[in-house]
């Protein structure tokens, strides 16, 4: 597997030529400290100069294997030929008119593609936006307007963004919410069917968790007050938690029976990442509204809410939109990304990545008792680290393994409510030799720690 690249051809190899970070990265880090707000974090201690396929090249000439994809954004690679070509052509025509002032064909084309690709065969419409958080916020707006209700139900361990409303929807305090309140009202959190941590065991998880959710909505919130249930079909920042099988279909059935808008946050899990175009498809769940971003446009900022036409048309004219929403260059990039996904059959590529990675990760779990669980689907995989013999989260070892990977030339990210999950999001165009080598580095990091 090699990236179809329109940018500089990068050797698909791990190569370390300086200490990590190197002198040029250290110089830029000092400039960043002086000029950039301290609240903006840095996961890797290096500065990127180029990227493509399965590697990121830093300013000192070090080449890192990429298991992060810019947080599931560059699934088609960092410079996919169709993305570069289409975006470049549009860039030469015009960069902006505002889709609400002088609309353009690219905006319509992206909405048409979203109607074709998202789950369900009902009539659909979309609104294009800038970020995942903006998409979730607009989905809530639409659901509230269409139903005339206010309450929004979300799940433990969920993450939905950094605006005031989406911080309220997000579960984890630090670093996302801490000190930023007060938050938007009428947000209610219910249990997630988290098999690894379900007290009575994973075999009871789906049925018991669904019963608890339904009881809480029925008895404490009120079905007639509930506008929307917002869920991630495979949770992202909360720890790549895959809900127990049967849980989401039961929630979808309950929502439909009570006129509650079911909103699937597919921002991290969508666009081929889990081995299907959308993670909802795994259990045949058809949401009323779907929010997308990240993988949609090959790295350019674009997001969308796509849903049932009657819901999307509920809001008054002027109630949806934004100055930059559906920027023409980002729309062109999205059409190039979707073209690449189809041409290279990236859902199949994601499934192949799982076939390569999961057995290796499970073998590591046998070797290293600190790995409590291997989970995920497609190229959205994770390991949860615990103190051996327990389920107590081990965030310290997680941080140590992460740092060891970075020093050895592997870009890996962490996540999880307890800070104890290593997540793997390789570009779907990564070559298998590089994928295997990245797993070797990971195994060596566990052995060293």
URJOFEN-V235065 format. One line per field, one symbol per residue. ss: DSSP state (2 for helix, 1 for strand, 0 for the rest). phi: phi as a letter, one per 30 degrees, with the letter a starting at -180 (. if undefined). burial: + if it has 24 or more other ideal C-beta (glycine too) atoms within 12 Angstrom, else -. A space follows every 50 residues. Layout:
ss->???
phi->???
burial->???
//
This chain:
ss->00001000000000100000002222222222222000000000000111 11001111000011110022220000000122222222222220000000 00002222222222222000000111111002222222222222222000 11111000000002222220000000000000000011110000222000 02222222222222222222202221111110010000000100002222 22222220001111100000000000002222200000111102222000 00111111222200000000000000022222222222222220022222 22222222222222222000111111100111111100000010222222 2222222001101110000011110000000222222222222222220
phi->.bddcccddcedadbccbdcddddddddddddddcceddddbdcdbcdca alicbbccdcjdccdccbhhiiccddjdaeedddddddddeddacabidd cbdbdedddddddddddddjcddbbbbcbcbeddddddddedddddcicc dbcbceidbbkbdddddddddddccdceicddcddicbcbdcdcedcddc jddcddddddddddddddcccjddccdaccbcdbdcddkhdceeejdded dddddddcicdcccdcdccdhiecjbebdedecidcddbbcbahddbijd dabacbaeeddddddddjdbkleceiedddddddddddededdchdeddd ddeddddddddddddddcddddacajbhcbbabccbdeibcdecdddedd dedddddcjbdbccajecibbccbbdedcdddedddddddddddddddd
burial->+++++++--+-+-+-+---+++-++--++-------------++++++++ +++++++++++++++++++++++++++++++++++++--+--------+- ---+-++-+++-+++-++++---++++++++++++++++++++++++-+- +++++++++++++-++++++++---++-----++-+++++++++++++-- -+--++-+++++++-++---+-+-++++++++++++++++++++-+++++ ++-++--+-++++++++++++++++++++++++-++++++++++++++++ ++++++++--++-++----+++-++++++++++++++++++--+-++-++ ++++-+++-++--++--+-+++++++++++++++++----+-+++-+++- +++++++++++++++++++++++++++++++--++++++-+++-++--+
//
